[in-house]
Amino acid sequence: MDICFSGEIISWLNEIIERVMSVFPRITMLAPYEAGIKITLGKKVRPLGAGWYVWWPMIHNVVSMEIQSQVVDLRTQSVRTVDNRDVVVSGAIQYSINNIERATCNVQSLDGSLETLALGIILEFVGSVTLDECQDLGRLKSEILRGTREAARGWGVKIERIYITDLGIARNIRLLSNAQGRIA
């Protein structure tokens, strides 16, 4: 009984300390490979580069992220070509952040959104060509790169490169689909 009671007291004291500390300014450091934004009163957004910053918790919110080149893995997906051949494709996207305000405010979950965009573009492209045309890796990469850059415009990212890590013919069993591979 005493242990539970003292645990509640500690929790209560921690909450009081947190609330008192929220009145005092805080210091944040952004490293050379980071950028951030300072949001004032939920409205005004100011970009921040590397360095030290003072902010008031009740007035400001500071959000930071790494801006150097990053790679997002594209999960393997199966696609049916226009000549009804099943293909599996996986790859990766290399990108960097060039506008921290847009990358933070204009898109939620940047890595996940880039992955979903690229997978959709792969589906559209591979679904519109024959198996022979699909095996042209240069064309496949350039279509994914072009489409991803276009779709991610305004997100504050620079799509640097697309990699195809796997391209193969596979036999897929599609449940709940009609003869054209569409869900019935």
C-alpha positions in Angstrom: 0.0 0.0 0.0 2.8 2.4 0.9 4.6 1.7 -2.4 1.6 2.5 -4.5 0.9 5.6 -2.5 4.5 6.9 -2.8 4.3 6.2 -6.6 1.3 8.3 -6.9 3.0 11.1 -5.0 6.0 10.9 -7.2 3.8 11.0 -10.3 1.9 14.0 -8.9 5.1 15.8 -8.1 6.5 15.2 -11.6 3.4 16.7 -13.1 3.7 19.8 -10.9 7.4 20.2 -11.9 6.6 19.8 -15.6 3.9 22.5 -15.4 6.1 24.9 -13.5 9.0 24.3 -16.0 6.7 25.0 -18.9 6.8 28.6 -17.9 10.6 28.9 -18.3 12.4 29.2 -21.6 14.2 26.2 -23.1 17.3 25.9 -25.2 17.5 23.7 -28.2 20.5 23.0 -30.4 20.2 22.1 -34.1 23.2 20.2 -35.5 24.7 21.0 -38.9 22.8 18.1 -40.5 19.5 19.3 -39.1 17.0 22.1 -39.8 13.9 23.1 -38.0 11.0 25.5 -37.7 9.8 27.6 -34.7 6.0 27.9 -34.6 4.8 30.9 -32.6 1.3 30.8 -31.1 0.4 28.1 -33.6 0.5 30.5 -36.5 3.8 32.1 -37.4 6.4 29.7 -38.8 10.1 30.6 -38.9 12.7 28.3 -40.4 15.8 27.5 -38.3 19.3 26.4 -39.4 22.0 24.9 -37.3 22.7 26.6 -34.0 21.3 27.3 -30.6 17.8 28.6 -30.0 15.8 29.8 -27.0 12.1 29.2 -27.0 9.2 29.5 -24.6 7.1 26.3 -24.3 3.8 28.1 -23.7 4.4 30.3 -26.8 6.6 28.3 -29.2 7.0 24.8 -30.6 10.3 23.8 -32.2 10.2 20.9 -34.7 13.4 19.6 -36.3 14.5 17.0 -38.8 17.6 15.7 -40.5 18.1 17.3 -43.9 21.0 15.3 -45.4 20.5 12.7 -48.1 18.3 9.9 -47.0 17.1 6.6 -48.5 13.5 5.2 -48.3 13.1 1.5 -49.0 10.2 0.6 -51.3 8.6 -2.6 -50.3 8.1 -5.3 -52.9 4.9 -5.1 -54.8 3.4 -7.3 -57.5 2.0 -5.7 -60.6 0.4 -7.1 -63.7 1.7 -5.8 -67.1 -0.6 -4.9 -69.9 0.1 -8.3 -71.5 -1.1 -10.0 -68.3 2.3 -11.0 -66.9 2.9 -10.9 -63.2 6.0 -8.9 -62.1 7.4 -8.0 -58.7 9.3 -4.7 -58.3 11.1 -3.2 -55.3 13.4 -0.3 -55.0 14.5 2.7 -53.0 14.3 6.5 -53.2 17.2 8.8 -52.3 16.2 12.3 -51.3 17.2 15.3 -49.3 15.2 18.1 -47.7 15.7 21.5 -49.3 12.8 23.5 -47.6 12.3 22.6 -43.9 9.0 24.6 -43.6 7.4 22.7 -46.6 8.7 19.3 -45.5 7.3 19.8 -42.0 4.0 21.6 -42.8 3.0 20.4 -46.3 3.2 16.6 -45.8 2.6 14.2 -43.0 5.1 11.3 -42.7 7.5 12.2 -45.4 9.1 8.8 -45.8 5.8 7.0 -45.9 4.3 9.4 -48.3 7.3 9.2 -50.7 7.0 5.4 -50.5 3.3 5.4 -51.3 3.8 7.8 -54.2 6.6 5.8 -55.8 4.7 2.5 -55.4 1.6 4.1 -57.1 3.8 5.3 -59.9 5.4 1.9 -60.3 1.9 0.4 -60.5 0.7 2.8 -63.1 3.8 2.5 -65.3 4.3 -1.3 -65.2 0.5 -1.8 -65.6 0.6 0.2 -68.9 3.6 -1.6 -70.6 4.4 -5.1 -71.8 6.8 -7.4 -69.9 9.6 -6.6 -72.4 9.1 -2.8 -72.0 9.0 -3.2 -68.2 12.5 -4.8 -68.2 14.1 -1.6 -69.5 15.4 -0.5 -66.1 16.6 2.9 -67.4 13.1 3.8 -68.6 11.5 2.3 -65.4 13.8 4.4 -63.1 13.3 7.6 -65.1 9.5 7.2 -65.1 9.5 6.7 -61.3 11.9 9.6 -60.8 9.9 11.9 -63.0 6.5 10.9 -61.5 7.8 11.1 -57.9 9.4 14.5 -58.4 6.2 15.8 -59.9 3.9 14.4 -57.2 6.1 15.6 -54.4 6.4 19.1 -55.7 5.8 21.5 -52.9 6.9 19.1 -50.2 10.3 20.7 -49.7 12.3 17.7 -50.9 14.7 17.0 -53.7 14.3 13.5 -55.1 17.9 12.7 -56.0 17.8 9.2 -57.3 15.7 6.0 -57.8 17.0 2.6 -57.4 15.5 -0.7 -58.6 16.6 -3.4 -56.1 14.5 -6.2 -57.5 12.6 -6.9 -60.7 11.3 -10.3 -61.4 8.6 -12.4 -63.0 6.4 -14.1 -60.4 3.3 -16.1 -60.3 0.7 -14.3 -58.2 -2.6 -15.7 -57.1 -5.1 -12.8 -56.8 -8.1 -13.5 -54.7 -11.3 -11.6 -55.2 -10.3 -10.2 -58.6 -11.7 -10.6 -62.1 -9.9 -11.7 -65.2 -8.3 -8.2 -65.7 -6.7 -8.3 -62.2 -9.2 -5.8 -60.7 -11.0 -6.4 -57.5 -14.5 -7.5 -58.3 
